[in-house]
Amino acid sequence: MMTRRDFVKSAALLAAAPSAARSPEILIQRTVRPVVISDYSGWEFTNGGTENAVSRAFRLITEGKDVLDALVAGVNIPENDPLETGIGYGALPNADGVVQLDASCMHGPKKRAGAVACIEGVRTPSLVARAVMENTDHHLLAGQGATAFARAMGFKIEDDLNTPNSRRLWLEWKRRVDPEHYLDPKRNGRGRSRTAPAVLREDPGYDAGRSMVRDGLIREGSFWGTINCDGIGPNGNICGVTTTSGLAWKIPGRTGDSPILGAGLYVDNEVGAAGSTGRGEANLYNLSSFLVVESMRRGMSPKDAGMEALKRIKANTIEKRLLNSKGNPTFNVRFFVLNKRGEYAGLAMYHSGEAKYAVCTENGAQTLELEPLLAGTPED
Ligand code: GLY
């Protein structure tokens, strides 16, 4: 959709062009239909308002706002929403019960980027990532340094980003992994719930977390909870942002793919954007978002480029503990991909759990089915 400002700009260029170049086609070729794409949390959460992330970002882009500013304003919705338990405020904490957040952003036309890892006390790490991009010579600040930077930049630092719900779920997780020490008063002092795994395998923390997903206590999307949101504006400017609390109950300091450029997000303004949700370790190992964008650079469509990255992840997943009975990965990974022409795709290792993604175009916001590489589920 061409905004009035774009039309005026294009018309001025046209007026200055030689008469032979003065055809209406020039106007059409100069513009792209804006698109915003994200995982399902960009559709699901409104923080008590009327707009979700993709709708807000699309509206702001078409009102002429900078594409990255619009996307960040979009993801601020789930970041601030206490009902969303995988992103920002109220997200599932680490193993110590502390909410540690990761975020990154990339500005295609400016070729700039910023990120924070393991930041504590700020509900909107995407805004701190953008502040790193705008105010420093660096791309990534981590841990206490990231929090100190946010404080210095005027962000409100809170003692605790848990909500009663995220703290209640952390306590339940502690009871499942450490039933001798964390007792449940409601179960006569017994720590282990009726449905918790009787025999924990080699990773009791992870198994207890998955058992909470199976028991319906945690949404599957919140276990690796993340929002990636990418957009293209009418001038073909592409930006992206990814923000998350990372893996639920993670080892303190564990950093996933979301704040790592090329892993959980990559943008090249001449090619396109890709971002991801799901098991971050898979994207760290394979630098998957970079791989997707490089595949598009070589001519692949967004769908084929995303599939290429999923195939790479599958091929590089050979550890037995990460393989199910079919020899396929025990985890899901999803990609949200956009190219320079405004074409897009949503891909997943499996069409299971969170099986849709969100798109907003001039036709409004909608959800579409993710296209899977593999049949079945990670649990097969
Ligand atoms: N993809 C989010 C994470 O693994 O931290």
Residues whose N, C-alpha, C, O or C-beta is under 5 A from the ligand:
A	BS01	LIG	W224 G225 T226 T244 G246 L247 G256 D257 S276 T277 G278 R279 G280 E281
